[in-house]
């Protein structure tokens, strides 16, 4: 007898779902009047159980949704239906469900923003959607949802108490687009009030969540390949640390950016000993050029390290001085051993041309048997530079700069 009853109940539930999908409003109304339960579920292809109210939202029949919502007792069913209505961009159904007890917190604001529907966005904001959890506006801007801009500005103006948190989301997205080199969205977010000088996390860069790794839009722009973005931000020697920006450009081997920053007043020689931290960074970049996809380690050619060499050349042309610690000298030597000898010759040639370091430092750089053996085939080229591998090397005609001399 129990099996018969179970089968009857199951058939009743299937029939109720069929009536709902067919939009048979009056029959469902009679079902409710007869005291029958609306507690039925339909399994989705992903194995999730959908309530009758969710099915009604999918059908999209306003009166049917209203009838079931008024008689639904499950909070989770109402909340899931609200999420379905938002996904379907049905403003009328969202309003209806909220009026009948669906919880505004059941839907993430970022999901609302991603609908591109300004009226829906405003409705959820007016009903108290959480604008802080998960940085919804930053995520929406990162996804290039233009229709989120005006609701954002209006909401920020109406809620001055939330202005700092909202501003941080705007700046977080601005940093992201500065790094991406997206001039259009940098311009849009600057128009919306974005601050390229504020420091904080950068969207989609998890390591920047650490306060010690906070960055700014200006710094991110220095890593971009689109110099127009940095020009749009207008770095100012009176307001900005151009030396820090110069190092950022050197990290990413952006020669045009280095050139621009030097032109607007960046000091290449910022170290207390008169040396250049940007030059130190550019030389370290020689070590990161070209990774072989097959895991082998052939010597790097001048072409492989050309971007780093171009940055070194640009800095030296602006009188950057290589006045560094013993550790960096040893590090550069190890790097040069991983490059073809022509790379070392080219670097020494640039040092000599621009009087970038004293002969004593060149001697230290070439002072181990291994590097001398590495350069043995280039003896003639070294001699033309006045460097003798079998004697104390010196660069013929080399004149130490006043900054370099101060260190000896």
C-alpha positions in Angstrom: 0.0 0.0 0.0 2.9 2.3 0.8 4.5 1.8 -2.6 1.2 2.8 -4.2 1.0 6.0 -2.1 4.6 6.9 -2.9 3.9 6.4 -6.6 0.8 8.5 -6.4 2.7 11.3 -4.7 5.5 11.2 -7.3 2.9 11.4 -10.1 1.2 14.3 -8.4 4.5 16.2 -8.2 5.3 15.5 -11.9 1.8 16.7 -12.8 2.3 19.9 -10.8 5.6 20.6 -12.6 3.9 19.9 -16.0 1.1 22.4 -15.1 3.7 25.0 -14.1 5.6 24.6 -17.3 2.4 24.9 -19.3 1.4 28.0 -17.4 -1.9 26.5 -16.2 -2.5 29.2 -13.6 -6.1 28.4 -12.5 -5.3 24.7 -12.1 -2.4 25.5 -9.8 -4.5 28.0 -8.0 -7.0 25.1 -7.3 -4.1 22.9 -6.3 -3.2 25.4 -3.6 -6.9 25.9 -2.6 -7.1 22.1 -2.1 -4.2 22.3 0.4 -1.7 20.4 -1.6 2.0 21.1 -1.2 4.1 23.2 -3.5 7.2 21.5 -2.1 8.3 19.8 -5.4 11.7 19.8 -7.1 13.1 19.1 -10.5 16.6 17.8 -11.0 18.8 19.7 -13.4 21.4 18.2 -15.7 24.0 19.3 -13.2 22.2 17.5 -10.4 20.9 20.5 -8.6 17.3 20.5 -7.4 15.1 23.4 -8.7 12.0 24.5 -6.8 8.6 25.1 -8.4 9.1 28.8 -8.0 12.4 28.7 -10.0 10.6 26.8 -12.7 7.9 29.4 -12.8 10.5 32.2 -13.2 12.0 30.3 -16.1 8.6 30.0 -17.7 8.4 33.8 -17.2 4.6 34.0 -16.6 4.2 37.0 -14.2 0.9 35.9 -12.6 2.1 32.4 -12.1 5.3 33.6 -10.4 3.2 35.9 -8.2 0.8 33.1 -7.2 3.5 30.6 -6.3 5.7 33.3 -4.5 2.8 34.3 -2.3 2.3 30.7 -1.2 6.0 29.6 -1.0 7.2 29.0 2.5 10.8 28.1 1.8 13.3 31.0 2.0 15.9 29.1 0.0 13.3 28.6 -2.8 12.6 32.3 -2.9 16.3 33.2 -2.9 17.1 30.8 -5.7 14.2 32.1 -7.7 15.6 35.7 -7.2 18.9 34.6 -8.6 17.1 33.0 -11.6 15.2 36.2 -12.2 18.3 38.3 -12.2 20.1 35.9 -14.6 17.0 36.2 -16.9 17.2 40.0 -16.6 13.5 40.1 -15.6 13.1 43.4 -13.7 9.4 42.8 -13.0 10.0 39.3 -11.5 12.9 40.6 -9.4 10.6 43.3 -8.0 7.9 40.7 -7.4 10.2 38.3 -5.6 11.7 41.0 -3.4 8.2 42.1 -2.4 7.4 38.5 -1.4 10.3 37.9 0.9 13.3 37.0 -1.3 16.5 38.2 0.5 18.5 40.8 -1.3 21.8 39.2 -0.1 20.9 36.0 -2.0 22.3 37.7 -5.1 25.8 39.0 -5.5 25.9 42.5 -6.8 28.6 41.6 -9.3 26.1 39.1 -10.9 23.6 42.0 -11.2 26.2 44.3 -12.7 27.2 41.7 -15.3 23.6 41.7 -16.6 24.3 45.1 -18.3 20.8 46.3 -17.2 21.0 49.7 -15.5 17.4 49.6 -14.1 18.1 46.2 -12.6 21.4 47.4 -11.1 19.6 50.5 -9.6 16.8 48.4 -8.2 19.2 46.0 -6.4 21.2 48.9 -5.1 18.1 50.7 -3.8 17.1 47.5 -2.0 20.5 47.4 -0.1 22.7 45.1 -2.3 26.1 44.7 -0.8 28.4 47.0 -2.8 31.6 46.1 -0.9 31.8 42.3 -0.6 34.1 40.9 -3.3 34.7 44.4 -4.9 31.7 44.1 -7.3 32.2 47.4 -9.1 35.9 46.7 -9.6 35.0 43.3 -11.1 32.3 44.8 -13.3 34.6 47.5 -14.6 37.3 44.9 -15.2 34.7 43.1 -17.4 34.1 46.3 -19.2 30.5 46.8 -18.2 30.0 50.3 -19.3 26.4 50.4 -17.9 27.8 50.1 -14.4 29.5 53.5 -14.5 26.5 55.8 -14.1 24.8 53.7 -11.3 28.2 53.7 -9.6 28.6 57.5 -9.7 25.0 58.1 -8.6 25.3 55.6 -5.7 28.6 57.1 -4.6 27.0 60.5 -4.5 24.0 59.3 -2.5 26.1 57.4 0.0 29.1 59.6 1.0 29.7 57.2 3.9 30.7 54.5 1.4 32.7 56.8 -0.9 36.2 55.6 0.3 35.4 52.0 -0.3 33.8 52.7 -3.7 36.7 54.9 -4.7 39.1 52.1 -3.9 37.2 49.8 -6.2 37.4 52.4 -9.0 41.1 52.8 -8.4 41.6 49.0 -8.3 40.1 48.6 -11.7 42.0 51.6 -13.0 45.3 50.0 -12.0 44.3 46.9 -13.9 43.6 48.8 -17.2 46.8 50.9 -16.8 48.7 47.7 -16.7 46.8 46.3 -19.7 47.4 49.4 -21.7 43.7 49.9 -22.4 43.6 53.6 -23.1 39.8 53.7 -23.6 39.0 52.2 -20.2 41.7 54.2 -18.5 40.1 57.3 -19.9 36.6 56.2 -18.8 37.7 55.4 -15.3 39.7 58.7 -15.0 36.5 60.5 -16.2 34.6 58.6 -13.4 37.1 60.0 -10.8 39.8 57.3 -10.8 43.0 58.2 -9.0 46.1 56.9 -10.8 48.3 57.9 -7.8 46.5 56.0 -5.1 48.2 52.8 -3.9 46.4 49.5 -3.3 45.7 46.1 -4.8 45.4 45.7 -8.6 42.4 43.7 -10.0 43.3 40.2 -11.0 46.8 40.3 -9.5 46.5 38.3 -6.2 50.0 39.1 -5.0 49.1 42.8 -4.8 46.7 42.0 -2.0 49.7 42.2 0.3 50.1 45.8 1.5 53.8 45.5 0.8 53.0 44.8 -2.8 50.5 47.6 -3.3 51.0 49.5 -6.6 49.6 52.5 -8.3 48.1 53.2 -11.7 51.2 55.1 -12.7 53.4 52.1 -11.8 51.2 49.7 -13.6 51.2 51.9 -16.7 55.0 51.7 -16.7 54.7 48.0 -17.3 52.3 48.5 -20.2 53.4 48.4 -23.8 51.1 51.3 -24.6 53.0 54.5 -23.7 49.9 56.6 -24.4 48.4 55.3 -21.2 51.3 56.7 -19.1 51.1 60.0 -21.0 47.4 60.1 -20.3 48.2 59.9 -16.5 50.7 62.8 -16.8 53.4 61.9 -14.4 54.7 65.1 -12.7 58.2 65.5 -11.2 56.7 67.7 -8.5 54.1 65.1 -7.4 55.4 61.7 -8.4 58.5 59.6 -7.6 59.7 59.4 -11.2 62.7 57.3 -10.1 60.3 54.6 -8.8 58.5 54.7 -12.1 61.8 54.5 -13.9 62.5 51.2 -12.0 59.1 49.9 -12.9 59.7 50.5 -16.5 63.1 48.8 -16.3 61.6 45.8 -14.6 59.4 45.2 -17.7 62.1 46.3 -20.2 59.9 49.1 -21.6 62.5 51.3 -23.5 60.0 53.9 -24.9 58.7 54.4 -21.3 62.2 54.8 -20.0 62.9 57.4 -22.6 59.7 59.3 -21.9 60.3 59.3 -18.1 63.9 60.5 -18.6 62.6 63.3 -20.8 60.1 64.5 -18.2 62.7 64.7 -15.5 63.4 61.3 -14.0 66.8 61.1 -12.4 68.6 58.0 -13.6 71.2 58.1 -10.7 69.1 57.9 -7.6 71.3 55.8 -5.3 73.2 57.4 -2.4 76.5 56.3 -4.0 75.6 58.1 -7.2 74.6 54.9 -9.1 71.4 54.0 -10.9 68.9 51.5 -9.4 67.1 51.5 -12.8 70.3 50.4 -14.5 70.8 47.7 -11.9 67.3 46.5 -12.7 67.8 46.6 -16.4 71.0 44.5 -16.1 69.2 41.9 -14.0 66.6 41.6 -16.7 69.3 40.1 -19.0 68.8 37.0 -16.8 65.1 36.7 -17.6 65.2 36.9 -21.4 63.9 34.0 -23.5 62.9 30.8 -21.7 63.4 27.8 -23.9 60.0 25.9 -24.1 61.8 22.5 -24.2 63.8 23.1 -21.1 67.2 23.2 -22.7 69.6 26.0 -21.8 71.4 27.3 -24.9 73.4 30.5 -24.5 71.3 33.6 -25.0 72.2 35.6 -28.1 72.2 39.4 -28.4 68.8 39.1 -30.1 67.4 37.1 -27.1 68.4 39.9 -24.7 67.9 42.8 -27.1 65.1 44.4 -25.1 67.1 44.4 -21.9 70.1 45.8 -23.8 68.0 48.5 -25.4 67.0 49.6 -21.9 70.5 49.6 -20.7 71.6 51.6 -23.7 68.8 54.2 -23.1 69.8 54.6 -19.5 73.5 54.9 -20.3 72.7 57.5 -22.9 71.2 59.6 -20.1 74.4 59.3 -18.0 73.3 56.4 -15.8 76.2 55.1 -13.7 76.8 51.4 -12.8 77.9 51.9 -9.2 76.7 48.8 -7.5 77.4 46.2 -4.8 79.6 43.2 -5.1 76.5 40.9 -5.1 75.2 42.6 -8.3 78.6 42.4 -10.0 78.7 38.6 -9.2 75.1 38.3 -10.4 75.8 40.0 -13.7 78.8 37.8 -14.2 76.7 34.7 -13.8 74.2 36.1 -16.2 76.8 36.8 -18.8 78.1 33.3 -18.5 74.6 32.2 -19.7 74.9 34.5 -22.7 76.9 34.3 -25.9 80.2 36.2 -25.5 78.9 38.9 -27.9 76.5 40.0 -25.2 79.4 40.8 -22.9 81.3 42.6 -25.6 78.3 44.7 -26.4 77.7 45.6 -22.8 81.4 46.5 -22.3 81.3 48.6 -25.4 78.3 50.6 -24.0 80.0 51.0 -20.7 83.1 52.4 -22.4 81.2 54.7 -24.7 79.2 56.4 -21.9 81.9 56.2 -19.2 79.3 54.3 -17.1 81.6 52.6 -14.6 85.3 52.7 -13.6 87.9 50.3 -15.0 88.2 48.7 -11.5 84.7 47.5 -11.7 85.2 46.0 -15.2 88.3 44.3 -13.7 86.1 42.8 -11.0 83.4 41.7 -13.4 86.0 39.9 -15.6 88.1 38.7 -12.7 87.3 35.0 -12.5 88.9 32.2 -14.6 85.5 31.0 -15.8 84.4 34.4 -17.4 87.9 34.7 -18.9 87.6 31.3 -20.5 84.1 32.2 -21.7 85.5 35.3 -23.4 88.7 33.8 -24.8 87.4 33.7 -28.3 86.7 37.4 -28.2 90.3 38.4 -27.2 90.6 40.8 -30.2 87.4 42.5 -29.5 88.4 43.0 -25.8 91.8 44.4 -26.9 90.1 46.9 -29.1 88.3 48.0 -25.9 91.7 48.2 -24.1 90.9 45.1 -22.0 93.6 42.4 -21.5 92.4 39.1 -20.1 95.9 38.1 -19.0 96.6 41.3 -17.1 94.7 43.8 -15.0 92.0 44.9 -17.4 91.4 48.5 -18.1 89.3 50.4 -20.6 91.5 52.6 -22.8 90.4 56.2 -22.8 88.0 55.5 -20.0 87.3 58.4 -17.7 85.5 57.8 -14.4 82.5 60.0 -13.8 82.6 62.2 -10.8 79.9 60.1 -9.2 81.9 56.9 -9.8 85.1 58.5 -8.5 83.4 59.3 -5.2 83.1 55.6 -4.4 86.9 54.9 -4.6 
